[in-house]
């Protein structure tokens, strides 16, 4: 697991035994694994999800048109 210092930006592989950055001795150390999982993109929609969403929007628009505009 990789770590990065929040103060000086030093990246290191092993966590120190006292939990501080080996370069500047700062305690603002964070795991890079957590940062990578936050930065992941959301998966794209599948074709069935896009089709279902399109059909539902079309039904909603038709229902509003039929009830309020066409009457």
C-alpha positions as CSV (number, residue, x, y, z in Angstrom):
1,X,0.0,0.0,0.0
2,X,1.3,3.4,-0.9
3,X,1.1,6.6,1.3
4,X,1.6,10.3,0.6
5,X,2.4,13.1,3.0
6,X,-0.2,15.9,3.0
7,X,2.4,18.5,3.8
8,X,5.4,17.9,1.6
9,X,3.9,15.5,-1.0
10,X,6.5,12.8,-0.4
11,X,5.3,9.4,-1.6
12,X,6.4,6.2,0.2
13,X,5.5,2.5,0.1
14,X,5.7,1.5,3.8
15,X,4.0,3.1,6.6
16,X,6.4,4.2,9.3
17,X,6.0,2.7,12.8
18,X,5.3,6.0,14.4
19,X,2.8,7.2,11.6
20,X,4.8,10.2,10.4
21,X,6.3,11.1,7.0
22,X,9.9,9.9,6.7
23,X,10.9,13.1,4.8
24,X,9.5,15.8,7.0
25,X,8.1,14.0,10.1
26,X,4.6,15.4,9.5
27,X,1.6,13.4,10.8
28,X,-0.5,14.3,7.8
29,X,-0.1,11.0,6.0
30,X,-2.9,9.5,3.9
31,X,-3.3,6.3,2.0
32,X,-3.3,6.6,-1.8
33,X,-5.6,3.6,-2.1
34,X,-8.5,5.7,-0.6
35,X,-7.7,8.6,-3.0
36,X,-7.8,6.3,-6.0
37,X,-11.2,4.8,-5.1
38,X,-12.7,8.3,-4.7
39,X,-11.3,9.4,-8.1
40,X,-12.8,6.4,-10.0
41,X,-15.4,7.3,-12.6
42,X,-18.9,6.0,-12.5
43,X,-19.6,3.2,-14.9
44,X,-21.5,4.1,-18.1
45,X,-25.1,3.2,-18.6
46,X,-25.8,0.0,-20.4
47,X,-28.0,-0.2,-23.5
48,X,-30.9,-1.7,-21.6
49,X,-30.8,1.1,-19.0
50,X,-30.7,3.8,-21.7
51,X,-33.6,2.1,-23.5
52,X,-35.7,1.8,-20.3
53,X,-35.0,5.4,-19.4
54,X,-36.0,6.6,-22.9
55,X,-39.3,4.6,-22.8
56,X,-40.2,5.9,-19.3
57,X,-39.5,9.6,-20.3
58,X,-41.6,9.1,-23.5
59,X,-44.5,7.7,-21.4
60,X,-44.3,10.6,-19.0
61,X,-44.3,13.1,-21.8
62,X,-47.2,11.4,-23.5
63,X,-49.2,11.2,-20.3
64,X,-48.7,15.0,-19.6
65,X,-49.6,15.8,-23.2
66,X,-52.7,13.6,-23.1
67,X,-54.0,14.9,-19.8
68,X,-53.2,18.6,-20.0
69,X,-52.6,19.7,-23.6
70,X,-54.8,17.4,-25.8
71,X,-57.9,17.7,-23.7
